[in-house]
Amino acid sequence: MEYRLLGRSGLKVSTITMGTMTIGGKGWARTVGDLGVAEARRLVDMCLDAGVNLIDTADVYSEGVCEEVLGEIIGGPRRNGLLVATKARFPMGSDPNDVGSSRYHLVRACEASLRRMKTDVIDLYQLHEWDGQTPLEETLEALDLLVRQGKIRYVGCSNFSGWHIMKALGISERDRLPRFISQQIHYTLEAREAEYELLPITVDQGLGVLVWSPIAGGLLSGKHRRNQEAPAGTRQFAGWTEPPIRDEDRLWNIVDTLVEIGNERNVSAARVALAWLLGRPGITSVIVGGRTPEQFADNLAAAELKLSDEERARLDKVSAPPILYPYWHQLNTARDRLGAADRVLLGPHLSQG
């Protein structure tokens, strides 16, 4: 297992992070999975044995049940050396203040997560989604309070847009408040929108990147193929709608290429998709989930798979995002003045006329 620094912090995390949305089985999360303590413990053991040192969860997963199950599993000596990340922002009750990124909600949410997970500190506390109704100053001051109280060690964000992140980083610097060390984003061969702003920001501002749903909710696993119904037991079969598919033909071209490379390497398409991500600029770790030990074993093996330049070129060819404005203008008129962050998106096109 490889370990990478998480952003500008001194914290090293494994390139594979254990995701936990399949644990609990309450509310909307039942569609994803309903693993109990015994089943989840087996998967945690597998991940720890493979060298995984980061587990990612959220208070909203199964309405807190997921965190409670983790509390039964990772308490005591097992917590030593194991990093725990959780998130807050989504509704956790019917009260109008049981949602958002206000000081009121974040402090209460953090304390509730600590109780559920039976721990005294959260290693990475992440804002799960943007809150356009709460001033960022209030949100960052609340996170600063939690850091000073010793309840959280580092802070990050998830599902923010580029200007959201830059505004938050600017306030942190101006007011000397905790700075995001990471962002958790959706980024796959099928959904490469992060290359427009989020990954350039990562390179320019020194943020770590944790990728959620790195095989697109199973769409890139090789189980889903062109002109075939979704297999029983998968998220799509159960009506899961993330991520949105805007170009179905493009999706199947990507899957075909993943399967071809997988067959050539005698590995799964899912493993190829994860290996592609781990070789992309700015990526720190991919968050893998699953319902069975076999799924986790295959995903964990992606940490050891290195794709060739030729294999990467084949995948890039079928998945490259369109160059939107102002990027096509920059490519035409500023190619002699591009920096490292610009090259995340435009680099592959610089050799073209």
Secondary structure, DSSP 8 states (H G I E B T S, - for coil): --EEE-TTSS-EEESEEEE-TTBS--GGGGGT--B-HHHHHHHHHHHHHTT--EEE--TTGGGGHHHHHHHHHS-GGGGTT-EEEEEE-S--SSSTTSSSS-HHHHHHHHHHHHHHHT-S-EEEEEE-S--TTS-HHHHHHHHHHHHHTTSEEEEEEES--HHHHHHHHHHHHHHT-----EEEEE--SS--GGGTTHHHHHHHHT-EEEEESTTGGGTTSSSS-TT----TTSTTTTT---S--S-HHHHHHHHHHHHHHHHHHTS-HHHHHHHHHHTSTT--EEEE--SSHHHHHHHHGGGG----HHHHHHHHHHH-----TTHHHHHHH-GGG--HHHHHHHGGGTT--
